[in-house]
């Protein structure tokens, strides 16, 4: 079974940086896209950034120029580099992968979530 394990969250001051990691493992044939989402209490989960197998990226406007998504296909891992963090970036961050396995052409898997808290 495919599993996505997240790491890298924590408490940082405004203006600080964090790098989130998402390592996928299991019976993976190909990962089409990987994305990072975030959610705060009382709000719905929103897409922050995504990256295709070819390296094409998309970002939510509020994080453009501050966050960078990347992927290491040799290790089935995605990263979210978060710079110039703001109070409003505080949220639980979830990684997602859309991929193919031996038994499914398209499947979506989610990480367990990692907390990012920006506070002075």
N, C-alpha and C positions, 0 to 999 in steps of 0.2 A: 504494500500500500504506500502511496506517495505521502510524504510528510514534509511540511515547510516549517522550519524552526527559525524564529527571529531572535535577534540579540542586538544590543547596542543602545537601548533606551536608558534614560536616567534623568537626573535633575541638573539643569544648567541655568546659568544666568542669562538675561537678555543680551543678545549679541554673541553668545557663545555658539559652539558647534558640536554636533554629534554625527556619527555615522552608524546607520542601521544596516544590519545584514540579514539576509534571508537565504538560508541554505535548504535546497530541495533535495530529497533523496527518495529512493524507491525505484520502481520499474518504469523509468522514464525513457521514452523514445526520443522525444523532441519537446522543447519548451518554445511555444510560439511567442507568447508575450508574458511579461512580468510587470506587476504594478504595485504601487504603494498607495494605501488608503489611510484615512484617519477618521476618528469618530470621538466626539465629546458627549458627555451626558446630556440627554435631551435633544440631540441632533442625529441626523442620519449619516451613515458612512459616506464619505466623499473621496473621489479619486484625486490623488495628489500628483502622481507621475506614473508614466508607463513607458515601457521600452519593448520594441519588437526584437525578433531574432536577428534582424539585420542592423540593429542599433538605432533605429528611428525612435525619437523620444517625443513625449508630449507632457506638458506641465500645466497645472492649474495656475491661473494668472497670479494669485497671491504668493506663489513660491518661485516664480520665474526669476532667475538671476541669483537666487539664494540656495535652492536645492538642486542637486544633480543626481539623476538615476543612472546606474550603470549595471552591467552584468558580466559575470565571469562564467562563460559556458563550460569551461573545463571542470568547474566545480559546481555547476548548476546553482549558482548563487547570484542574487541581486543585491545591490547596495543603494542606499539613499544617503547621500552626503548632505547634511543640513547645516548651513552657515547662516550667520546673522539672525539667529533665532529670536522670535518675538513671543510675547505673552500669549498671543492668539494661536501660536503653534502648539500649545499644550493640548495633548490628545493621546488617545491610544492609537498606535500606528499598526496597521495590518499589511502584510505582504500577500500578494496573490500571484498565482501562476496559471496560465492557460496552456495546457500541454496535451501531448499524445502519450498514451501507454500502449502496452501490447494488446490490451483489450478494449481500448476506447480511443477514437480518433481525436476527440475534443473533451477535455475535462477541466474543471476549475477547482483549484485547491487554495486554501487559506492558511496563513500562519496563525499562531495562537495570540498574537498581539503583544506589543511592547509599549510600555508607558513612557511618554516624553513629557516632562514637566519643565516649563520655562518660568522661572520665578526669581525675583530679586530678594 
